[in-house]
Amino acid sequence: MNPETHSDEAVVTRSLTKRFGALVAVQALDLSIHRGEVFGLLGPNGSGKTTTIRMLCGLMEPTAGTATVVGFDVRRDPEQIRRRIGYMSQKFGLYDDLTVRENIRFYASIYGLHGAERSEREAELVDELDLEARVKQLAGTLSGGWKQRLALACAIAHGPAMLFLDEPTAGVDPASRRLFWQKIHGLAAQGTTILVTTHYMDEAEQCHRLAFMSRGHLIAVGTVPEILAQFGQPTVEDVFIELQRRDEGATV
């Protein structure tokens, strides 16, 4: 049986834990993310979000517990996972001295696309992300919004089953952020599973479900109304502020 098709869950973790010496960065994380879901992973700095993502991407081995991503085990099959996911962060990871087209072509090649298949995919991405007017421009000369659009094109060049977005809109103007989220929901509607971290609570409210982490622990999981009801707060931003206060109080 193909491990990619037998479950409705794109991510399943059970007691997933990561320790760095005496520091427990992620503690016994139990989490499920549905296929085709836009899932927000939120929490103050140092809450364990990035460590969780690195384990799920197969870049960091857990200390304890288990996790599967698109049907593959993060310990046994990290390479299989990396072939099937895309990753984008606020740093974008673009090559400034290459043009928009050359960046897309480079990433497509890394993911194993060549010849006519690569050219076809390149044309699709340029069209989907409205990059035609910029294809000959050096990436280093693009504005933040255009860099973000190009970074997304590079992250999905191989048509990944799952996309990890680690604060992808940090420092980007509001109009570009709105367009970016339209593209994200378009990808989800086509079946791509998306895990995103963000400090913009208006973006968090656009996720199908949210998970809040605090000091390595999973605090809450649910839809926006479920989260608000659990914390007794009127907005997601108020929940976030409450968790920040808890964390600051715990470190005093």
Secondary structure, 3 states (H helix, E strand, C coil): CCCCCCCCEEEEEEEEEEEECCEEEEEEEEEEEECCCEEEEECCCCCCHHHHHHHHCCCCCCCEEEEEECCEECCCCHHHHHHHEEEEECCCCCCCCCEHHHHHHHHHHHCCCCHHHHHHHHHHHHHHCCCHHHCCCEHHHCCHHHHHHHHHHHHCCCCCCEEEEECCCCCCCHHHHHHHHHHHHHHHHCCCEEEEECCCHHHHCCCCEEEEEECCEEEEEECHHHHHHHHCCCCHHHHHHHHHHHHHHHHC
